[in-house]
Amino acid sequence: VSSGTRFEAFVNNRSVWHGGAPRPTFHRSGVFTENAPVALQEFTSNAGTVRCRVIAFGDSITHHCRWQDAFGALAKIEIGDAGMASDDTSGMLRRLASDVIAPRPDYVILLAGTNDANVETAAKNIQTIVERLTQQKIGVILCALLPRTPPENAKRLNQLLKSFAEKQNILYHQWPTELDDGTGRFRAGCGGRVHPSAEGVKIMASSFLAGPCGKELLKKINSSGSNVER
């Protein structure tokens, strides 16, 4: 539903996201619109018929940059997309149950915190997300934030996330230095202020595939059968 300037998304009569126009807003299947008042009353999904064992959970870097699709193509596995443009970690917490836990994945690749203004709040929310997934016996791969402008919050959050992952013995993926210009910002050609470019996405995918997190994920997937269950 929309007033023309503010959008709000409801799932089963529960508010799961709200934001301002004219940004595009999406929920899971990409139902929403851009720069236009809408009143979506009902939609159906066949998501219950196909279970994707690996889900990428995040914001616009997951939703429409789709770095995980590039990784999945290289690794020859299917990865579900639970990204939402403009989402922060508080919004991700609100939709964790419906978008990630309900589809019953075995593994979640978590890239979160890009849109958070407060580093400590983001770190706390990410820790809560990881704890809830772990309680559900869902494996987690926690990803560092990408280079960005300005870089200070991302650098600080990455320090907190790395420390948390080490203490909890959680897989933690650090992006390669070739994405970074040395100041915490994207190197020319690899991205803009926040989002990776097509070249940046290729580097992300290949680094994840070659890194210990990607190798461990593929080892577990390949040892237990197909990634997609019907």
Sequence and secondary structure as in RCSB ss.txt:
>XXXX:A:sequence
VSSGTRFEAFVNNRSVWHGGAPRPTFHRSGVFTENAPVALQEFTSNAGTVRCRVIAFGDSITHHCRWQDAFGALA
KIEIGDAGMASDDTSGMLRRLASDVIAPRPDYVILLAGTNDANVETAAKNIQTIVERLTQQKIGVILCALLPRTP
PENAKRLNQLLKSFAEKQNILYHQWPTELDDGTGRFRAGCGGRVHPSAEGVKIMASSFLAGPCGKELLKKINSSG
SNVER
>XXXX:A:secstr
 B SSEEEEEETTEEEEEEETTS    TTT   SSS          GGG EESEEEEESHHHHTS HHHHHHHHH
T   EEEE TT  HHHHHHTHIIIIITT  SEEEEE  TT S HHHHHHHHHHHHHHHHHTT EEEEE     SS
 HHHHHHHHHHHHHHHHHT EEE   GGGB SSSSB TTTBSSSSB HHHHHHHHHHHHHSHHHHHHHHHHHHS 
 SEE 
